[in-house]
Amino acid sequence: MTRTPPTTPDAAHDSTHALVEALPFLKRYDDAVIVVKYGGHAMGEEETALSFGRDIALLEQVGISPVVVHGGGPQINAMLKRLNVQSTFVQGLRVTDSTMMDVVEMVLAGSVNKQVAEIITRAGATAVGVSGKDGKLIRARKVTRRVRDKETGEERELDLGFVGEPEKIDPHVLRLLIGAQIVPVVAPVGVGADGQTYNINADTVAGAVAAALAATRLLMLTDVAGVLDAEGRLIQEMTAAEARAGIASGMISGGMIPKVETCIHAVENGVAGAVILDGRVPHATLLELFTDTGWGTLIRP
């Protein structure tokens, strides 16, 4: 069936009602691993967060194995502001010195991680927060970026400090939690071969974790409907090759590029499908998984 996501609040309400009627068909995802990237505006108001917690708990209760990877940019910004520490970004990555790394780890692996686990547990499932440093989950390597000097036009390598990317994912600790019917909640920090802690983009971590677990779905909750075409219309489904072509043509641009690239990497490394969808919409996760219409943009291999 063609994916034609509802676009109005009334339609979303109707789709949620249809979901309730479709509960007998939930077995389509029985025992499936679903990795959900949760962050940004999707982590906004309290009721939105509580709704997310209920949705994740429901997935676990109907026999699905959800894994949540969260961000926390707004929370980090708020803490840095309280400490009067200025942030600098390069190509969307926060330049992270040792002092800032301490704050990032405190917020991501501490307060935010435990808050996300708590809202899921409060909703009736059992969730446990871990960071990429726990159980050798995320081996990280240092990231650098090349930038062009505005005056000379020459490119130079810029040191971003303790910013990393996943080099290796060891999903053993996640599989132990899943096997015990516990929802893992992953904070996106990792450790290098030298023992150094690294700040890692949450989207990148979610894609790498989904690939390591051979997940049935990677759901990227964001603050837009999904990938839009040149006329601003939602693209319901595309292949990895079509997504690459969209980036090359400029149709996919700005902050959507790294999200789409994460999805492409995931589906080309064992994930059955990756979806970019609006996490601000109530029950967006359920609407995507349990209706024939879906909700966001599905990217397939």
MITOR-89491 format. One record per residue (C-alpha): chain; x, y, z; residue number from 0; residue in three letters. Coordinates in Angstrom, 1 decimal. Layout:
N
chain, east, north, up, resi, resn
A, X, Y, Z, NUM, ALA
...
! end
This chain:
301
chain, east, north, up, resi, resn
A, 0.0, 0.0, 0.0, 0, MET
A, 1.3, 3.5, -0.8, 1, THR
A, 2.5, 5.4, 2.2, 2, ARG
A, 0.4, 8.5, 2.6, 3, THR
A, 0.9, 9.9, 6.1, 4, PRO
A, -1.9, 12.0, 7.6, 5, PRO
A, -1.0, 15.7, 7.7, 6, THR
A, -3.7, 17.2, 10.0, 7, THR
A, -4.4, 16.8, 13.7, 8, PRO
A, -7.8, 15.3, 12.9, 9, ASP
A, -6.2, 12.8, 10.5, 10, ALA
A, -3.6, 12.0, 13.1, 11, ALA
A, -6.4, 11.3, 15.7, 12, HIS
A, -8.2, 9.1, 13.1, 13, ASP
A, -4.9, 7.2, 12.5, 14, SER
A, -4.4, 6.6, 16.2, 15, THR
A, -8.0, 5.3, 16.4, 16, HIS
A, -7.2, 3.0, 13.5, 17, ALA
A, -4.1, 1.8, 15.4, 18, LEU
A, -6.2, 0.7, 18.3, 19, VAL
A, -8.4, -1.3, 15.9, 20, GLU
A, -5.3, -2.8, 14.3, 21, ALA
A, -3.8, -4.2, 17.6, 22, LEU
A, -4.2, -7.9, 16.5, 23, PRO
A, -1.7, -7.2, 13.7, 24, PHE
A, 1.1, -6.1, 16.0, 25, LEU
A, 2.8, -9.5, 15.6, 26, LYS
A, 4.3, -8.2, 12.4, 27, ARG
A, 7.1, -6.8, 14.6, 28, TYR
A, 7.2, -9.7, 17.1, 29, ASP
A, 10.7, -9.9, 18.6, 30, ASP
A, 11.9, -7.2, 16.2, 31, ALA
A, 14.6, -4.7, 17.4, 32, VAL
A, 13.5, -1.1, 16.9, 33, ILE
A, 16.1, 1.6, 17.5, 34, VAL
A, 14.6, 5.0, 18.2, 35, VAL
A, 16.7, 8.1, 18.1, 36, LYS
A, 15.1, 10.6, 20.6, 37, TYR
A, 16.3, 14.1, 21.0, 38, GLY
A, 16.0, 17.8, 20.2, 39, GLY
A, 12.5, 19.2, 20.0, 40, HIS
A, 11.1, 15.7, 20.3, 41, ALA
A, 12.3, 15.9, 23.9, 42, MET
A, 10.4, 19.1, 24.5, 43, GLY
A, 7.3, 19.6, 26.7, 44, GLU
A, 6.5, 17.3, 29.6, 45, GLU
A, 3.4, 15.8, 28.0, 46, GLU
A, 5.3, 15.0, 24.8, 47, THR
A, 8.0, 13.3, 26.8, 48, ALA
A, 5.4, 11.3, 28.8, 49, LEU
A, 3.7, 10.3, 25.5, 50, SER
A, 7.0, 9.1, 24.2, 51, PHE
A, 7.6, 7.0, 27.3, 52, GLY
A, 4.2, 5.4, 27.0, 53, ARG
A, 4.8, 4.5, 23.3, 54, ASP
A, 8.2, 2.9, 24.1, 55, ILE
A, 6.7, 0.9, 27.0, 56, ALA
A, 3.9, -0.3, 24.7, 57, LEU
A, 6.4, -1.5, 22.1, 58, LEU
A, 8.1, -3.6, 24.8, 59, GLU
A, 4.8, -4.9, 26.2, 60, GLN
A, 3.6, -6.2, 22.8, 61, VAL
A, 6.8, -8.2, 22.2, 62, GLY
A, 9.0, -5.7, 20.4, 63, ILE
A, 12.5, -4.9, 21.6, 64, SER
A, 13.0, -1.1, 21.6, 65, PRO
A, 16.4, 0.5, 22.0, 66, VAL
A, 16.4, 4.3, 22.6, 67, VAL
A, 19.4, 6.5, 21.7, 68, VAL
A, 19.0, 10.0, 23.0, 69, HIS
A, 20.6, 13.4, 22.4, 70, GLY
A, 20.5, 16.4, 24.7, 71, GLY
A, 21.8, 19.5, 22.8, 72, GLY
A, 19.3, 21.9, 24.5, 73, PRO
A, 20.0, 20.5, 27.9, 74, GLN
A, 23.8, 20.8, 27.3, 75, ILE
A, 23.3, 24.4, 26.1, 76, ASN
A, 21.3, 25.3, 29.2, 77, ALA
A, 24.0, 23.9, 31.5, 78, MET
A, 26.8, 25.6, 29.6, 79, LEU
A, 24.9, 28.9, 29.9, 80, LYS
A, 24.5, 28.4, 33.6, 81, ARG
A, 28.3, 27.9, 33.8, 82, LEU
A, 28.9, 30.8, 31.5, 83, ASN
A, 30.8, 28.6, 29.0, 84, VAL
A, 30.5, 29.5, 25.3, 85, GLN
A, 30.0, 26.9, 22.6, 86, SER
A, 31.5, 26.9, 19.1, 87, THR
A, 30.1, 24.7, 16.3, 88, PHE
A, 31.9, 23.5, 13.2, 89, VAL
A, 29.7, 21.8, 10.5, 90, GLN
A, 27.1, 21.0, 13.2, 91, GLY
A, 29.6, 19.5, 15.7, 92, LEU
A, 30.2, 21.1, 19.1, 93, ARG
A, 33.9, 21.8, 19.6, 94, VAL
A, 34.6, 20.1, 22.9, 95, THR
A, 37.5, 20.8, 25.2, 96, ASP
A, 38.2, 18.9, 28.4, 97, SER
A, 36.1, 21.2, 30.5, 98, THR
A, 33.2, 21.0, 28.1, 99, MET
A, 33.5, 17.2, 27.8, 100, MET
A, 33.0, 17.0, 31.6, 101, ASP
A, 29.7, 19.0, 31.2, 102, VAL
A, 28.6, 17.0, 28.1, 103, VAL
A, 29.1, 13.7, 29.9, 104, GLU
A, 27.5, 14.9, 33.1, 105, MET
A, 24.4, 16.0, 31.2, 106, VAL
A, 24.1, 13.2, 28.6, 107, LEU
A, 25.2, 10.2, 30.7, 108, ALA
A, 23.7, 11.7, 33.8, 109, GLY
A, 20.6, 13.7, 34.1, 110, SER
A, 19.2, 13.3, 30.5, 111, VAL
A, 19.9, 9.6, 30.4, 112, ASN
A, 18.2, 8.9, 33.7, 113, LYS
A, 15.2, 11.1, 32.9, 114, GLN
A, 14.6, 9.3, 29.6, 115, VAL
A, 14.9, 5.9, 31.4, 116, ALA
A, 12.6, 7.1, 34.1, 117, GLU
A, 9.7, 8.2, 31.8, 118, ILE
A, 9.8, 4.8, 30.1, 119, ILE
A, 9.8, 3.0, 33.4, 120, THR
A, 7.0, 5.1, 34.8, 121, ARG
A, 4.9, 4.1, 31.8, 122, ALA
A, 5.2, 0.4, 32.7, 123, GLY
A, 8.3, -1.0, 31.1, 124, ALA
A, 11.7, -1.4, 32.8, 125, THR
A, 14.3, 0.8, 31.2, 126, ALA
A, 18.0, 1.1, 32.2, 127, VAL
A, 20.3, 4.0, 31.1, 128, GLY
A, 23.8, 3.2, 29.8, 129, VAL
A, 26.4, 5.3, 28.1, 130, SER
A, 28.6, 4.2, 25.2, 131, GLY
A, 31.4, 3.8, 27.8, 132, LYS
A, 29.5, 1.0, 29.6, 133, ASP
A, 30.3, -2.6, 28.6, 134, GLY
A, 32.6, -1.5, 25.8, 135, LYS
A, 29.5, -0.5, 23.9, 136, LEU
A, 31.0, 2.3, 21.8, 137, ILE
A, 34.6, 2.4, 20.8, 138, ARG
A, 35.2, 5.9, 19.5, 139, ALA
A, 37.8, 7.5, 17.3, 140, ARG
A, 38.6, 11.2, 17.1, 141, LYS
A, 36.9, 13.3, 14.4, 142, VAL
A, 38.5, 16.2, 12.6, 143, THR
A, 37.0, 18.5, 9.9, 144, ARG
A, 38.6, 20.3, 7.0, 145, ARG
A, 37.6, 24.0, 6.7, 146, VAL
A, 38.4, 26.5, 4.0, 147, ARG
A, 40.2, 29.7, 5.1, 148, ASP
A, 38.0, 32.7, 4.0, 149, LYS
A, 41.0, 34.9, 3.2, 150, GLU
A, 43.4, 32.5, 1.5, 151, THR
A, 40.9, 29.9, 0.2, 152, GLY
A, 43.2, 27.1, 1.4, 153, GLU
A, 41.8, 24.2, 3.3, 154, GLU
A, 43.1, 23.3, 6.8, 155, ARG
A, 42.3, 20.6, 9.3, 156, GLU
A, 40.5, 21.8, 12.4, 157, LEU
A, 40.8, 20.1, 15.7, 158, ASP
A, 37.4, 19.7, 17.3, 159, LEU
A, 38.7, 18.5, 20.6, 160, GLY
A, 37.1, 15.5, 22.2, 161, PHE
A, 34.5, 14.9, 19.4, 162, VAL
A, 34.4, 11.4, 18.1, 163, GLY
A, 32.5, 8.9, 15.9, 164, GLU
A, 31.8, 5.2, 16.4, 165, PRO
A, 34.6, 3.0, 15.4, 166, GLU
A, 33.1, -0.2, 16.7, 167, LYS
A, 29.9, -1.1, 18.4, 168, ILE
A, 29.9, -4.1, 20.8, 169, ASP
A, 26.2, -4.8, 21.3, 170, PRO
A, 26.7, -7.4, 24.0, 171, HIS
A, 25.4, -5.3, 26.9, 172, VAL
A, 22.4, -4.3, 24.8, 173, LEU
A, 21.6, -7.9, 24.0, 174, ARG
A, 21.8, -8.8, 27.7, 175, LEU
A, 19.3, -6.0, 28.5, 176, LEU
A, 17.0, -6.9, 25.7, 177, ILE
A, 17.1, -10.6, 26.7, 178, GLY
A, 16.0, -9.6, 30.2, 179, ALA
A, 13.1, -7.6, 28.7, 180, GLN
A, 14.8, -4.3, 29.7, 181, ILE
A, 14.7, -1.3, 27.4, 182, VAL
A, 18.2, 0.1, 26.9, 183, PRO
A, 18.5, 3.9, 26.9, 184, VAL
A, 21.9, 4.9, 25.4, 185, VAL
A, 23.7, 8.2, 25.9, 186, ALA
A, 26.0, 9.1, 23.0, 187, PRO
A, 29.4, 9.2, 24.5, 188, VAL
A, 32.1, 6.7, 23.8, 189, GLY
A, 35.6, 5.9, 24.8, 190, VAL
A, 38.7, 5.8, 22.6, 191, GLY
A, 41.5, 3.2, 22.5, 192, ALA
A, 43.5, 5.5, 24.8, 193, ASP
A, 40.7, 5.6, 27.4, 194, GLY
A, 39.6, 9.2, 26.4, 195, GLN
A, 35.9, 10.0, 26.5, 196, THR
A, 34.4, 11.4, 23.3, 197, TYR
A, 31.2, 13.4, 22.6, 198, ASN
A, 29.4, 11.7, 19.6, 199, ILE
A, 26.5, 12.9, 17.5, 200, ASN
A, 23.4, 11.0, 18.7, 201, ALA
A, 22.1, 10.4, 15.1, 202, ASP
A, 25.4, 8.8, 14.2, 203, THR
A, 25.3, 6.6, 17.3, 204, VAL
A, 21.7, 5.5, 16.6, 205, ALA
A, 22.6, 4.5, 13.1, 206, GLY
A, 25.6, 2.5, 14.2, 207, ALA
A, 23.7, 0.8, 17.1, 208, VAL
A, 20.9, -0.1, 14.7, 209, ALA
A, 23.4, -1.7, 12.2, 210, ALA
A, 25.2, -3.6, 15.0, 211, ALA
A, 21.8, -5.0, 16.2, 212, LEU
A, 20.6, -5.7, 12.6, 213, ALA
A, 17.4, -3.8, 13.6, 214, ALA
A, 14.2, -4.1, 11.7, 215, THR
A, 13.7, -0.3, 11.9, 216, ARG
A, 15.7, 2.8, 12.8, 217, LEU
A, 13.3, 5.6, 13.7, 218, LEU
A, 14.9, 9.1, 13.6, 219, MET
A, 12.6, 11.4, 15.6, 220, LEU
A, 13.1, 15.0, 14.5, 221, THR
A, 11.2, 18.3, 14.2, 222, ASP
A, 10.2, 18.1, 10.6, 223, VAL
A, 7.8, 15.8, 8.7, 224, ALA
A, 10.5, 13.9, 6.9, 225, GLY
A, 12.3, 14.3, 3.6, 226, VAL
A, 10.6, 16.9, 1.3, 227, LEU
A, 10.8, 17.0, -2.4, 228, ASP
A, 11.5, 20.2, -4.5, 229, ALA
A, 7.9, 21.3, -4.1, 230, GLU
A, 8.0, 20.9, -0.3, 231, GLY
A, 5.9, 17.7, -0.3, 232, ARG
A, 6.7, 14.8, 1.9, 233, LEU
A, 8.4, 11.9, 0.2, 234, ILE
A, 6.9, 8.8, 1.7, 235, GLN
A, 9.5, 6.2, 0.6, 236, GLU
A, 12.8, 6.2, -1.2, 237, MET
A, 15.7, 3.8, -1.7, 238, THR
A, 19.2, 4.5, -0.5, 239, ALA
A, 20.2, 5.2, -4.1, 240, ALA
A, 17.4, 7.7, -4.5, 241, GLU
A, 18.4, 9.3, -1.2, 242, ALA
A, 22.0, 9.7, -2.4, 243, ARG
A, 20.7, 11.2, -5.7, 244, ALA
A, 18.6, 13.7, -3.6, 245, GLY
A, 21.7, 14.9, -1.8, 246, ILE
A, 23.7, 15.2, -5.0, 247, ALA
A, 21.0, 17.2, -6.7, 248, SER
A, 20.6, 19.6, -3.7, 249, GLY
A, 17.0, 18.5, -3.0, 250, MET
A, 18.1, 17.2, 0.3, 251, ILE
A, 20.1, 19.9, 2.0, 252, SER
A, 21.2, 21.5, 5.3, 253, GLY
A, 20.7, 19.6, 8.5, 254, GLY
A, 18.7, 16.9, 6.7, 255, MET
A, 21.8, 15.7, 4.9, 256, ILE
A, 23.5, 14.0, 7.9, 257, PRO
A, 20.2, 12.4, 9.0, 258, LYS
A, 19.7, 10.9, 5.6, 259, VAL
A, 23.3, 9.8, 5.4, 260, GLU
A, 22.9, 8.1, 8.7, 261, THR
A, 19.8, 6.3, 7.4, 262, CYS
A, 21.7, 5.3, 4.2, 263, ILE
A, 24.6, 3.8, 6.2, 264, HIS
A, 22.2, 1.9, 8.4, 265, ALA
A, 20.2, 0.3, 5.6, 266, VAL
A, 23.3, -0.6, 3.8, 267, GLU
A, 24.7, -2.3, 6.9, 268, ASN
A, 21.9, -4.7, 7.9, 269, GLY
A, 18.9, -2.5, 9.0, 270, VAL
A, 15.7, -3.3, 7.1, 271, ALA
A, 14.4, 0.2, 7.0, 272, GLY
A, 15.1, 3.7, 8.4, 273, ALA
A, 12.5, 6.4, 8.9, 274, VAL
A, 12.8, 10.1, 9.5, 275, ILE
A, 9.7, 11.4, 11.1, 276, LEU
A, 8.3, 14.3, 13.2, 277, ASP
A, 8.7, 13.3, 16.9, 278, GLY
A, 6.6, 16.2, 18.1, 279, ARG
A, 3.5, 14.5, 16.8, 280, VAL
A, 1.7, 12.4, 19.5, 281, PRO
A, 2.3, 8.7, 19.0, 282, HIS
A, 4.4, 9.3, 15.9, 283, ALA
A, 6.4, 6.1, 16.6, 284, THR
A, 3.2, 4.0, 16.8, 285, LEU
A, 1.7, 5.7, 13.7, 286, LEU
A, 4.8, 4.8, 11.7, 287, GLU
A, 5.0, 1.2, 12.9, 288, LEU
A, 1.4, 0.1, 13.2, 289, PHE
A, -0.5, 1.7, 10.3, 290, THR
A, -0.3, 0.9, 6.7, 291, ASP
A, 0.1, 4.6, 5.8, 292, THR
A, 3.2, 5.2, 8.0, 293, GLY
A, 4.1, 8.7, 9.1, 294, TRP
A, 7.5, 9.9, 7.9, 295, GLY
A, 10.0, 9.1, 5.1, 296, THR
A, 11.0, 5.5, 4.9, 297, LEU
A, 14.5, 4.8, 3.4, 298, ILE
A, 15.1, 1.2, 2.2, 299, ARG
A, 18.2, -0.5, 0.9, 300, PRO
! end
